[in-house]
Amino acid sequence: MTVVNATMAAGTAAVSVRGVSMIYPGPVQALQDIDLDFPAGQLTSLLGPSGCGKTTLLKIIAGLLEPAAGTVTVSGKTVKGPGPERAFVFQDFALLPWATVMRNVAFGLELRGVPTSEREAVAEKYIGDVGLRGFEQKYPHELSGGMRQRVGLARALAVKADVLLMDEPFSAVDEQTRRKFQEDLLQLVSVEKRTFIFVTHSIEEAVYLSARIVLLSPRPGKVWKIIEPKMPRELSPDQIRREPGYLDTVESIWQNLKDYVE
Amino acid sequence: MELYGHRIPMWASLGLWAVIWEIVGQAHVTILLPPLSACFMKLFEIVPTETFWSAMRITAQAFTLGMAVSILVGVPLGVVMGRSPLIDRLFLPWVSLFVSAPLTALVPVIMALFGFDETTIVLTVVLFAIWIIILDARAGSKGISPSLMEMATSYGATRWQAFIKIYLWAALPEILAGIRLGLVRAVKGVIIGQLLVSVIGFGYLFEIYSSNFLMEHMWALLLVLFFFAYLMDAGMGELERRIDYYSSVRG
């Protein structure tokens, strides 16, 4: 594992955050002067104890929240609101309960006015990619939590956004399902070549999934440390989880975060 | 309910009261209550008449029109009120006032403004039905989960798309509950309106029957109206059950 700088040389970052601060009424300083770069084509985790503003930062990047100060640029363009180059995966899935898996996955394209046959062809591909083939005509309430989040992920993939923003996507999914889902996500990251920004409070999850991990400290949320876990990715998932590089990274992050957990 | 180990079906109570009605009627206790069987016989006499069908037509027309106005105005207004604090503050005091006000007292005002014809009946239906529809639609759209709205925003939904594709559907269980309550009130509205106007529709018939002490006619007419009110309520109940599956999983 290596500790690296928050910012990178121009051109290699898909998403750049410069001087972002956020103040909630109270006033609570949720984020203070965040400078961060997210490398293209990789998965970066935002990790930290609750209240460190990781979800706030993700929603600012998504354009769902406006920062009190600072700017976010995605592929060189300044973010002024939500945009087609970013797609969001929600903690509670945020599916339409009255729509089938097919319509839910195609919903982003439906909003853009893509014709039915075209958007359903795209949706069908991604429904297959997330492992839900055969469930196209099911409704969300007929699926398990893990399968619902796969629908949420397929919806985000289907709009062909360069950047996928995932807000604790597995926190409402049970443990066994989560592991399988994590493995599938790693596979997707390597195939899809998109930029993933992933919020989590699970150290193991962050280390297992990420090319780099941004540790945030709470109140006010600041970038505290950036870690790039080094482990042999060619190993099987079970081998990785027993691998010294993996275990050491988990341990050292835990040592760092321990002070914040009373 | 169970009695001596036998299940008693719900409608048994109706049957019991029908028997009591028949006995009291046959005993000629009061002129106001003729036997149930006589009322039913009268039903077959009244229903085929031209007067009955013209009253039926006027009532159905006024009812449908009034309900349509109430839904087409009430549902969008309620949903928008639930989403926009400004519009909510503008309308909520009035809606809350009217939903519980003694509306019958306002019918003569409508009558004075719009005359003794169908317009008055339609407006009476709207006056009775619309408020609860607005309130329920408002409650439904207030309860839409924040993440569903964030989803709409982040996937680039326009306001119109969010309204048509998400808000209306997410609030549908409450909207239907409101329409069901509105229907019941609209039945009251359409009858009360006609009774007060009393020169058209069932109001005219009731006026003739009661002033001539034709109690069998009157009860027969009431049975018809009760039956239709029940049919409508049951129909809406069935519709609500069909979308029940997602009202519990909206999260």
Interface residues (C-beta under 8 A of the other chain):
Chain A: K59 A62 G63 L64 P82 G83 P84 R86 A87 F88 F90 Q91 D92 F93 A94 L96 P97 W98 F107 G108 E110 L111 R112 Y139 P140 H141 R155 V159
Chain B: S145 S147 L148 E150 M151 A152 T153 S154 Y155 G156 A157 T158 Q161 K165 I166 W169 L172 I243 Y245 Y246 V249 R250 G251
